[in-house]
Amino acid sequence: MPKLKSHSSAKKRFSFTGSGKVKSTQAYKRHRMRNRSQQQIRDLRGTTVIEKAEWATIKKLLPYG
């Protein structure tokens, strides 16, 4: 059976933790930052774990993740 291709944009956006969870960068951090509080901006730093309901979709896009 041939190798499966990984989805190119998903490779750039998602990664996996050691236990198999899916993580990505926080949303709502690109523009309109002046409308947000400093506390909200700080809370949006770093990465977050994606909800479990979305894991199956992402794992289809990244079969070797």
Distance bins in CASP14 RR format, pairs under 12 A and 6 or more apart:
PFRMAT RR
TARGET T0000
AUTHOR 0000-0000-0000
RMODE 2
METHOD distances of the structure
MODEL  1
1 63 0 0 0 0 0 1 0 0 0 0 0
2 63 0 0 0 0 0 1 0 0 0 0 0
3 63 0 0 0 0 1 0 0 0 0 0 0
3 64 0 0 0 0 1 0 0 0 0 0 0
4 59 0 0 0 0 0 1 0 0 0 0 0
4 60 0 0 0 0 1 0 0 0 0 0 0
4 61 0 0 0 0 0 1 0 0 0 0 0
4 62 0 0 0 0 1 0 0 0 0 0 0
4 63 1 0 1 0 0 0 0 0 0 0 0
4 64 1 0 0 1 0 0 0 0 0 0 0
4 65 0 0 0 0 0 1 0 0 0 0 0
5 11 0 0 0 0 0 1 0 0 0 0 0
5 60 0 0 0 0 0 1 0 0 0 0 0
5 61 0 0 0 0 1 0 0 0 0 0 0
5 62 0 0 0 0 0 1 0 0 0 0 0
5 63 0 0 0 0 1 0 0 0 0 0 0
5 64 0 0 0 0 1 0 0 0 0 0 0
6 12 0 0 0 0 0 1 0 0 0 0 0
6 13 0 0 0 0 0 1 0 0 0 0 0
6 14 0 0 0 0 0 1 0 0 0 0 0
6 15 0 0 0 0 0 1 0 0 0 0 0
6 58 0 0 0 0 0 1 0 0 0 0 0
6 59 0 0 0 0 0 1 0 0 0 0 0
6 60 0 0 0 0 0 1 0 0 0 0 0
6 61 1 0 0 1 0 0 0 0 0 0 0
6 62 1 0 1 0 0 0 0 0 0 0 0
6 63 1 0 0 1 0 0 0 0 0 0 0
6 64 1 0 0 1 0 0 0 0 0 0 0
6 65 1 0 0 1 0 0 0 0 0 0 0
7 13 0 0 0 0 1 0 0 0 0 0 0
7 14 0 0 0 0 1 0 0 0 0 0 0
7 57 0 0 0 0 0 1 0 0 0 0 0
7 58 0 0 0 0 1 0 0 0 0 0 0
7 59 0 0 0 0 0 1 0 0 0 0 0
7 60 0 0 0 0 1 0 0 0 0 0 0
7 61 1 1 0 0 0 0 0 0 0 0 0
7 62 1 0 0 1 0 0 0 0 0 0 0
7 63 0 0 0 0 1 0 0 0 0 0 0
7 64 0 0 0 0 0 1 0 0 0 0 0
7 65 0 0 0 0 0 1 0 0 0 0 0
8 14 0 0 0 0 0 1 0 0 0 0 0
8 61 0 0 0 0 1 0 0 0 0 0 0
8 62 0 0 0 0 0 1 0 0 0 0 0
9 24 0 0 0 0 0 1 0 0 0 0 0
9 58 0 0 0 0 0 1 0 0 0 0 0
9 61 0 0 0 0 1 0 0 0 0 0 0
9 62 0 0 0 0 0 1 0 0 0 0 0
10 16 0 0 0 0 0 1 0 0 0 0 0
10 22 0 0 0 0 1 0 0 0 0 0 0
10 24 0 0 0 0 1 0 0 0 0 0 0
10 50 0 0 0 0 0 1 0 0 0 0 0
10 54 0 0 0 0 0 1 0 0 0 0 0
10 57 0 0 0 0 1 0 0 0 0 0 0
10 58 1 0 0 1 0 0 0 0 0 0 0
10 59 0 0 0 0 1 0 0 0 0 0 0
10 60 0 0 0 0 1 0 0 0 0 0 0
10 61 1 1 0 0 0 0 0 0 0 0 0
10 62 1 0 1 0 0 0 0 0 0 0 0
10 63 0 0 0 0 0 1 0 0 0 0 0
10 64 0 0 0 0 0 1 0 0 0 0 0
10 65 0 0 0 0 1 0 0 0 0 0 0
11 24 0 0 0 0 0 1 0 0 0 0 0
11 58 0 0 0 0 0 1 0 0 0 0 0
11 61 0 0 0 0 1 0 0 0 0 0 0
11 62 1 0 0 1 0 0 0 0 0 0 0
11 63 0 0 0 0 0 1 0 0 0 0 0
11 64 0 0 0 0 0 1 0 0 0 0 0
11 65 0 0 0 0 1 0 0 0 0 0 0
12 24 0 0 0 0 1 0 0 0 0 0 0
12 25 0 0 0 0 0 1 0 0 0 0 0
12 61 0 0 0 0 0 1 0 0 0 0 0
12 62 0 0 0 0 0 1 0 0 0 0 0
13 22 0 0 0 0 1 0 0 0 0 0 0
13 23 0 0 0 0 0 1 0 0 0 0 0
13 24 1 0 1 0 0 0 0 0 0 0 0
13 25 1 0 0 1 0 0 0 0 0 0 0
13 26 0 0 0 0 0 1 0 0 0 0 0
13 27 0 0 0 0 0 1 0 0 0 0 0
13 47 0 0 0 0 0 1 0 0 0 0 0
13 50 0 0 0 0 0 1 0 0 0 0 0
13 54 0 0 0 0 0 1 0 0 0 0 0
13 58 0 0 0 0 1 0 0 0 0 0 0
13 61 0 0 0 0 1 0 0 0 0 0 0
13 62 0 0 0 0 1 0 0 0 0 0 0
14 20 0 0 0 0 0 1 0 0 0 0 0
14 21 0 0 0 0 0 1 0 0 0 0 0
14 22 1 0 1 0 0 0 0 0 0 0 0
14 23 1 0 0 1 0 0 0 0 0 0 0
14 24 1 0 1 0 0 0 0 0 0 0 0
14 25 0 0 0 0 1 0 0 0 0 0 0
14 47 0 0 0 0 1 0 0 0 0 0 0
14 48 0 0 0 0 0 1 0 0 0 0 0
14 49 0 0 0 0 0 1 0 0 0 0 0
14 50 1 0 0 1 0 0 0 0 0 0 0
14 54 0 0 0 0 1 0 0 0 0 0 0
14 55 0 0 0 0 1 0 0 0 0 0 0
14 57 0 0 0 0 0 1 0 0 0 0 0
14 58 1 0 1 0 0 0 0 0 0 0 0
14 59 0 0 0 0 1 0 0 0 0 0 0
14 60 0 0 0 0 0 1 0 0 0 0 0
14 61 1 0 0 1 0 0 0 0 0 0 0
14 62 1 0 0 1 0 0 0 0 0 0 0
14 65 0 0 0 0 1 0 0 0 0 0 0
15 21 0 0 0 0 1 0 0 0 0 0 0
15 22 1 0 0 1 0 0 0 0 0 0 0
15 23 1 0 1 0 0 0 0 0 0 0 0
15 24 1 0 0 1 0 0 0 0 0 0 0
15 25 0 0 0 0 1 0 0 0 0 0 0
15 47 0 0 0 0 1 0 0 0 0 0 0
15 48 0 0 0 0 0 1 0 0 0 0 0
15 49 0 0 0 0 0 1 0 0 0 0 0
15 50 0 0 0 0 0 1 0 0 0 0 0
15 58 0 0 0 0 0 1 0 0 0 0 0
15 62 0 0 0 0 1 0 0 0 0 0 0
15 65 0 0 0 0 1 0 0 0 0 0 0
16 22 1 0 0 1 0 0 0 0 0 0 0
16 23 1 0 0 1 0 0 0 0 0 0 0
16 24 0 0 0 0 0 1 0 0 0 0 0
16 47 0 0 0 0 0 1 0 0 0 0 0
16 49 0 0 0 0 0 1 0 0 0 0 0
16 50 0 0 0 0 0 1 0 0 0 0 0
16 55 0 0 0 0 1 0 0 0 0 0 0
16 58 0 0 0 0 1 0 0 0 0 0 0
16 59 0 0 0 0 1 0 0 0 0 0 0
16 62 1 0 0 1 0 0 0 0 0 0 0
16 63 0 0 0 0 0 1 0 0 0 0 0
16 64 0 0 0 0 0 1 0 0 0 0 0
16 65 1 0 1 0 0 0 0 0 0 0 0
17 23 1 0 1 0 0 0 0 0 0 0 0
17 24 0 0 0 0 0 1 0 0 0 0 0
17 47 0 0 0 0 1 0 0 0 0 0 0
17 48 0 0 0 0 0 1 0 0 0 0 0
17 49 1 0 0 1 0 0 0 0 0 0 0
17 50 0 0 0 0 0 1 0 0 0 0 0
17 55 0 0 0 0 0 1 0 0 0 0 0
17 65 0 0 0 0 0 1 0 0 0 0 0
18 49 0 0 0 0 0 1 0 0 0 0 0
18 65 0 0 0 0 0 1 0 0 0 0 0
19 49 0 0 0 0 1 0 0 0 0 0 0
19 55 0 0 0 0 0 1 0 0 0 0 0
20 49 0 0 0 0 1 0 0 0 0 0 0
20 50 0 0 0 0 0 1 0 0 0 0 0
20 52 0 0 0 0 0 1 0 0 0 0 0
20 55 0 0 0 0 1 0 0 0 0 0 0
20 58 0 0 0 0 0 1 0 0 0 0 0
20 59 0 0 0 0 1 0 0 0 0 0 0
20 62 0 0 0 0 0 1 0 0 0 0 0
20 65 0 0 0 0 1 0 0 0 0 0 0
21 47 0 0 0 0 0 1 0 0 0 0 0
21 48 0 0 0 0 0 1 0 0 0 0 0
21 49 1 0 1 0 0 0 0 0 0 0 0
21 50 1 0 0 1 0 0 0 0 0 0 0
21 51 0 0 0 0 0 1 0 0 0 0 0
21 52 0 0 0 0 1 0 0 0 0 0 0
21 54 0 0 0 0 0 1 0 0 0 0 0
21 55 1 0 0 1 0 0 0 0 0 0 0
21 58 0 0 0 0 0 1 0 0 0 0 0
21 59 0 0 0 0 0 1 0 0 0 0 0
21 65 0 0 0 0 0 1 0 0 0 0 0
22 47 0 0 0 0 0 1 0 0 0 0 0
22 48 0 0 0 0 1 0 0 0 0 0 0
22 49 1 0 0 1 0 0 0 0 0 0 0
22 50 1 0 1 0 0 0 0 0 0 0 0
22 51 0 0 0 0 1 0 0 0 0 0 0
22 52 0 0 0 0 1 0 0 0 0 0 0
22 53 0 0 0 0 0 1 0 0 0 0 0
22 54 1 0 0 1 0 0 0 0 0 0 0
22 55 1 0 1 0 0 0 0 0 0 0 0
22 56 0 0 0 0 1 0 0 0 0 0 0
22 57 0 0 0 0 1 0 0 0 0 0 0
22 58 1 0 1 0 0 0 0 0 0 0 0
22 59 1 0 0 1 0 0 0 0 0 0 0
22 60 0 0 0 0 0 1 0 0 0 0 0
22 61 0 0 0 0 0 1 0 0 0 0 0
22 62 0 0 0 0 1 0 0 0 0 0 0
22 65 0 0 0 0 1 0 0 0 0 0 0
23 46 0 0 0 0 1 0 0 0 0 0 0
23 47 1 0 1 0 0 0 0 0 0 0 0
23 48 1 0 0 1 0 0 0 0 0 0 0
23 49 1 0 1 0 0 0 0 0 0 0 0
23 50 1 0 0 1 0 0 0 0 0 0 0
23 51 0 0 0 0 0 1 0 0 0 0 0
23 54 0 0 0 0 0 1 0 0 0 0 0
23 55 0 0 0 0 0 1 0 0 0 0 0
23 58 0 0 0 0 0 1 0 0 0 0 0
23 65 0 0 0 0 0 1 0 0 0 0 0
24 46 0 0 0 0 1 0 0 0 0 0 0
24 47 1 0 0 1 0 0 0 0 0 0 0
24 48 1 0 0 1 0 0 0 0 0 0 0
24 49 0 0 0 0 1 0 0 0 0 0 0
24 50 1 0 1 0 0 0 0 0 0 0 0
24 51 0 0 0 0 0 1 0 0 0 0 0
24 54 0 0 0 0 1 0 0 0 0 0 0
24 55 0 0 0 0 0 1 0 0 0 0 0
24 58 0 0 0 0 1 0 0 0 0 0 0
24 62 0 0 0 0 0 1 0 0 0 0 0
25 44 0 0 0 0 1 0 0 0 0 0 0
25 45 0 0 0 0 1 0 0 0 0 0 0
25 46 1 0 0 1 0 0 0 0 0 0 0
25 47 1 0 1 0 0 0 0 0 0 0 0
25 48 1 0 0 1 0 0 0 0 0 0 0
25 49 0 0 0 0 0 1 0 0 0 0 0
25 50 0 0 0 0 0 1 0 0 0 0 0
26 36 0 0 0 0 0 1 0 0 0 0 0
26 40 0 0 0 0 0 1 0 0 0 0 0
26 41 0 0 0 0 0 1 0 0 0 0 0
26 42 0 0 0 0 0 1 0 0 0 0 0
26 43 0 0 0 0 1 0 0 0 0 0 0
26 44 1 0 1 0 0 0 0 0 0 0 0
26 45 1 0 0 1 0 0 0 0 0 0 0
26 46 1 0 1 0 0 0 0 0 0 0 0
26 47 1 0 0 1 0 0 0 0 0 0 0
26 48 1 0 1 0 0 0 0 0 0 0 0
26 49 0 0 0 0 0 1 0 0 0 0 0
26 50 0 0 0 0 0 1 0 0 0 0 0
27 43 0 0 0 0 0 1 0 0 0 0 0
27 44 1 0 0 1 0 0 0 0 0 0 0
27 46 0 0 0 0 0 1 0 0 0 0 0
27 47 0 0 0 0 0 1 0 0 0 0 0
27 48 0 0 0 0 1 0 0 0 0 0 0
27 50 0 0 0 0 0 1 0 0 0 0 0
28 35 0 0 0 0 0 1 0 0 0 0 0
28 36 1 0 0 1 0 0 0 0 0 0 0
28 40 0 0 0 0 1 0 0 0 0 0 0
28 41 0 0 0 0 1 0 0 0 0 0 0
28 43 0 0 0 0 0 1 0 0 0 0 0
28 44 1 0 0 1 0 0 0 0 0 0 0
28 45 0 0 0 0 0 1 0 0 0 0 0
28 48 0 0 0 0 0 1 0 0 0 0 0
29 36 0 0 0 0 1 0 0 0 0 0 0
29 40 0 0 0 0 1 0 0 0 0 0 0
29 41 1 0 0 1 0 0 0 0 0 0 0
29 42 0 0 0 0 0 1 0 0 0 0 0
29 43 0 0 0 0 0 1 0 0 0 0 0
29 44 1 0 1 0 0 0 0 0 0 0 0
29 45 0 0 0 0 1 0 0 0 0 0 0
29 46 0 0 0 0 1 0 0 0 0 0 0
29 47 0 0 0 0 0 1 0 0 0 0 0
29 48 0 0 0 0 0 1 0 0 0 0 0
30 36 0 0 0 0 0 1 0 0 0 0 0
30 41 0 0 0 0 0 1 0 0 0 0 0
30 44 0 0 0 0 0 1 0 0 0 0 0
32 40 0 0 0 0 0 1 0 0 0 0 0
32 41 0 0 0 0 0 1 0 0 0 0 0
33 40 0 0 0 0 1 0 0 0 0 0 0
33 41 1 0 0 1 0 0 0 0 0 0 0
33 42 0 0 0 0 0 1 0 0 0 0 0
33 44 0 0 0 0 1 0 0 0 0 0 0
34 40 0 0 0 0 0 1 0 0 0 0 0
34 41 0 0 0 0 1 0 0 0 0 0 0
35 41 0 0 0 0 0 1 0 0 0 0 0
36 42 0 0 0 0 1 0 0 0 0 0 0
36 43 0 0 0 0 1 0 0 0 0 0 0
36 44 0 0 0 0 1 0 0 0 0 0 0
37 43 0 0 0 0 1 0 0 0 0 0 0
37 44 0 0 0 0 0 1 0 0 0 0 0
38 44 0 0 0 0 0 1 0 0 0 0 0
38 45 0 0 0 0 0 1 0 0 0 0 0
39 45 0 0 0 0 0 1 0 0 0 0 0
48 54 0 0 0 0 0 1 0 0 0 0 0
49 55 0 0 0 0 1 0 0 0 0 0 0
49 58 0 0 0 0 0 1 0 0 0 0 0
50 56 0 0 0 0 0 1 0 0 0 0 0
50 57 0 0 0 0 1 0 0 0 0 0 0
50 58 1 0 0 1 0 0 0 0 0 0 0
50 59 0 0 0 0 0 1 0 0 0 0 0
50 61 0 0 0 0 0 1 0 0 0 0 0
50 62 0 0 0 0 0 1 0 0 0 0 0
51 57 0 0 0 0 0 1 0 0 0 0 0
51 58 0 0 0 0 0 1 0 0 0 0 0
52 58 0 0 0 0 0 1 0 0 0 0 0
52 59 0 0 0 0 0 1 0 0 0 0 0
54 60 0 0 0 0 0 1 0 0 0 0 0
54 61 0 0 0 0 0 1 0 0 0 0 0
55 61 0 0 0 0 0 1 0 0 0 0 0
55 62 0 0 0 0 0 1 0 0 0 0 0
55 65 0 0 0 0 0 1 0 0 0 0 0
56 62 0 0 0 0 0 1 0 0 0 0 0
56 63 0 0 0 0 0 1 0 0 0 0 0
58 65 0 0 0 0 1 0 0 0 0 0 0
59 65 1 0 0 1 0 0 0 0 0 0 0
END
